[in-house]
């Protein structure tokens, strides 16, 4: 229950902050957004909106889209898909409810099948995110077919969010994984909204999926090994920070000694290593693993 309260507190803080940013700067974000479409493999494509990514799949019968990111991004994608493929959007799959990924799904209008975890639907119903309401939900796994493609959805458990799912597209064997894994980049800031032991379990579920190409919600196209690399980074960081705190060292002492040198080449290492340590120390104390 204590971890659950931590998660909810971080989520509420995140959503309030997102609402403030949206109210104060949405016009500038929309104007300056970097947007692009790239082919991942076969009929699977990736859509970029600044530092966020989502995938879409062109099938014989129409297009399956994923996270809308926000309404401006989704309207841009809607226009691009109409120009490039001239096929209807038939399905939208939401990875989880967080507003920086799920917002804006109403842009597609009615009539499409919206799929998400059952907890995502509950969060949307509670007003946590403004997006299209799911018409189908899963609790553990789901497989659906559309226009000659198969889509395998797997619930990752609680960790980063309590509703996160991964999607594997076949025959391309591409996995769309959001937030649990960001290839070759240290974890986001101080692990906000995250049960770190749960996050490690989420990554292990990803490692157990059958896929070849990893298309993440943040970062470059990668492979399954990148999920393993991320898990190992977090495990090493946890062990090192735990040892420092149990030895009576301060968080500042840990920042000075836990350098994680093997990961200096990863993205955001210089900006977020210290925050990673502070977040890990905070979580270890709040979860009762250290005093």
Secondary structure as UniProt FT lines:
FT   HELIX           2..32
FT   STRAND          35..41
FT   TURN            42..43
FT   STRAND          44..49
FT   TURN            50..51
FT   STRAND          52..58
FT   STRAND          63..65
FT   HELIX           71..84
FT   STRAND          89..93
FT   HELIX           99..102
FT   TURN            103..104
FT   HELIX           105..108
FT   STRAND          113..117
FT   HELIX           118..125
FT   TURN            126..127
FT   STRAND          136..138
FT   STRAND          141..146
FT   TURN            147..148
FT   STRAND          149..155
FT   STRAND          165..170
FT   TURN            171..173
FT   STRAND          174..177
FT   TURN            183..184
FT   TURN            189..190
FT   TURN            192..193
FT   HELIX           196..207
FT   STRAND          213..216
FT   HELIX           224..246
FT   TURN            247..248
FT   HELIX           251..257
FT   HELIX           261..263
FT   TURN            264..265
FT   HELIX           269..286
FT   TURN            287..288
//
